Amino acid sequence: EKISSTYTFDYALTSDKQVVGFAEVKVRTTESKKYPTFMLSLSKYLAGLTYVSFNMPCFLVVQFADDIMFYRISPADYHKVAVGGRKGDDREPCVFIPMEKFAPISILSKEVAK
């Protein structure tokens, strides 16, 4: 279910009106293998870690030109943090998630069940 921007992530994953997880959805025109990492704002990543602390899975879902991939946010993962973004006000601290941490969306239903 699409949720207010107040909650940082795009969607609350629900079952019988209960929130069971969260998802942030991105669309990129490049192929999934073009870059070795995926850049996400540090504020979004930290919000995801907060949601995970409530024992709810939190996913980053990215539609690339060649595939739809997902990454399950985990406090066990440590990523490079650097300033990224386009220019001006869009520049901010970001995490750089290695693309090998992403999996095809086809196996996401197995991840939600964990």
Buried (B, 14 or more C-beta within 10 A) or exposed (E): EEBEEEEBBBBBBEEEEEBEBBBBBBEBEEEBEEEEBBBBBBEBBEBBBBBBEEEBBBBBBBBBEEBBBBBBBEEEBEBEEEEBEEEEEEEEBBBBBEBEBBBEBEEBEEBBEE
